Amino acid sequence: MLSFFSQAALIFLVALFLAYVRIFRAISYSGGVPRIGKSGVLGYIQAALRWTVHSEAVILEGRKAFAGRAFVIPTLSGPCFLLPPSYLERVRAGPDSKFNEMMAVNEDLQLPYTMDEHQLSTPYQARVLRTDVNRAIPSYVPEILDESILAMDETFKDSDSNGLVVFDTMTHLIARISNRVIFGQELCRNEHFLHVVVKFAETIALIAPFIHWSPSFLRPLVYFILSSISGGKKAPLRYVVPFLQRRIHELQTGEAKSNLVSDYIVQSALPQESVTGIAVRLLNIEFGSIHTSSIFITQTLFEIALLSKEDIESMRSEIREALDSEGGWTKPALDKFYMVDSALREIGRCYGLMHFALPRVALETCDLGDGTYVPANSKVAIDMKAIHFDPQIYPDPHKCDLFRFSNLRVKEGVDSSKYGFTTVDSHYLPFGAGRHACAGRQFASMELKIMLAHIILHYDVSYPAPITQRPENIIFNGAIVPDPKARLLFTPRELDRTY
Ligand code: HEM
């Protein structure tokens, strides 16, 4: 009988062999689209390994070599056709029968194993977020504020002269604060639940490639082994299922009034859906929200710590004025935090979550109009950074100017939405675009603005001496992750609890 680790090693080797075969098949069929790296399978693998850790350099190399044309990025999960900005509209407007979003998500996350198979066919949680949850956002503001004050005050008091590890701290804060309105006060303050739900969200993207590389019959076993090592859905479900059983009863007997995100999901559940099925939907929302928002707030704090005293004071004044004019912490007041909003939008432009946008599986052969084509069933994506760093669109594009958009808003005298954080347009793609653009971005914006405004008003944020520069990001497989070791000091200011 093989030991646990021997089994894992055997699966890894089989998976590598199958990936090799898959890659071999894939490279002989790229529709004439040029590929990064040397020819042959070894050239493919070498370039795929380079992509894994040097994604930005690989994209720059492709842009330079194949200016304005599509090119293939070799990845360990198979080739990805990176399309230049001129194809954005075609992919954005294309129906799912041509450019399928869910199949691309499934390639990356292996949903039937990491969550369940229903996530593929009926992803109604996105509709619930776009309708019921968006409508409930004004009523979430006081609760998110209350949890932010409590959680941050508790957490930041531990900040000594070395500061706090920002990414990890923010991930736990986001999990706690979001869950105040997803599952309510009790579960959001349960440390063990927070720990297992963060672990679940953290590890999906890491274990999914191994499942993807394995043959179908081995996938349940691969998931079982890897999730036992790194953390899967089982541990958070132990909290969420009993919570839902109780809550469904309370809603039915009228003991509870629905306004939690989980209530709206329960109300939209399919007739045949089990409580566990509903719980997995909610874990899907946890996955979609925890890492995205924690990356954004971490990157924003890295930049805020470098601002001048005058700029920080301007942000504070604007927040106070908005709160005074709108009678305190309300949704209309958050809409007037123009500088915080601009900072978040600029973080999305400069960093975002990935180097590319709109990952899709092209279900039909896609003629690129230059004699080449993308073969059916290939992964495509748009070269987002070519748009975000285009000097014709964004002057001085490599400067991260947190007030770029609030200044533009004043200069052009435009209304609040044109340069708003959650406004998706053909020049701004961190939330994707089209019918699948992020369903939770209004929620994320509300939460991030409250957290940042509270920090800006009540703390001085700075790097521990002698650090004077923001840390380098970590690039993994096209994803942009803030340095997980970097620290910041959160020094309490003269506490003015008026705000
Ligand atoms: C700053 C924070 C966030 C960023 C940058 C972000 C980014 C994205 C991106 C890039 C997509 C894919 C869009 C596409 O392919 O066209 C997406 C989809 C999605 N996001 Fe977010 N997200 C954030 C926060 C959230 C939050 C807080 C939630 C839940 C409360 C959420 C729920 C979803 C869902 C359900 C989808 C799938 C939409 C669909 O398939 O129709 N996201 N998000």
Residues whose N, C-alpha, C, O or C-beta is under 5 A from the ligand:
A	BS01	HEM	A126 I285 G288 S289 T292 S293 F296 L358 P359 P430 F431 G432 A433 R435 H436 A437 C438 A439 G440 R441 F443 A444
